[in-house]
Amino acid sequence: MKSGYVDTNGQQIYYEMHGEGEPLILVMGIGGDSTMWAPYQVPAFSTKYQVIVLDNRDAGRSSKATTSYTIADMADDVAGLMDGLGIERAHILGISMGGMIAQEFALQHPDRLNKLILTGTGAATGRAKFDPIMAWNFVKQHDADGLAFAAQQFIWLFSTDFLRNHQAMDQTLALFAGNPNPFSPEAYARQAEAYLQHDALDRLKGIKAPTLIISGEQDRLAPPWIARELADSIPSAKFHLVEGNGASHALILERPDDFNKIVMDFLDKV
């Protein structure tokens, strides 16, 4: 494993590289960092691909911004990271807000993209008057011990079966609480602003890369009809609905084996 920082767009972006093969970049969602890929996706994907995980600006070990920014700015961070690592083209996998970043990357840097995989994401949060992230951000700004914020997130992110599994819930809470690089309210507010302004829906027809949309039928935050809207707007995009228990927004944690196989099957196809 190789890790370090790349200076780009006025930010220091932390990255890790695992394995060898074609580059596959994993982009995390709002409030998360690269550690969330570590339990399941990095070990699986790095058996065949050179997996690059990064902390978005304002998250994890990357630098903290001082002004507002957009999802497009974060997509440029990914391109700048590729420049710094000498990577010309890569597959991009984005979850939730990371999927929005991946969309903008596909539109702004089409010649640097091989295949595109989007999960738990939509393309037009900026069109809605209200969005759950508005409530998340409010709670984040006013929740001293973080329990209310965790509850707000977990209700939207995980399946009912998972929420009823107290042992699994406690373990996940401990995982989040044990992160040595906690997310500040100020940083969260900046990411939330970028998230809530995102609208790429009418531009998605410009995406030419082979694209896979993965959706969990129990996803509350980005339900299947939002994912289908996304898939219908990207030429020749494939749509995969994961059904059954644990098919939540957090597919990468609740159904990792199924999720990883879907991704690998798509990447392996010529």
Buried (B, 14 or more C-beta within 10 A) or exposed (E): EEEEBBEBBBBBBBBBBBBEEBBBBBBBBBBBBBBBBEEBBBBBBBEBBBBBBBBBBBBBBBBEBEEEBBBBBBBBBBBBBBEBBEBEEBBBBBBBBBBBBBBBBBBBBEEBBBBBBBBBBBBBBBEEEEBBBBEBBBBBEEBEEBEEBBBBBBEBBBBEBBBEBEEBBEEBBEEBEEEEEEBEEEBBBBBBBBBBEBBBBEBBEEBBBBBBBBBBEBBBBBBBEBBBBBBEBBEEBBBBBBEEEBBBBBBBBBBBEBBBEBBBEBBEEE
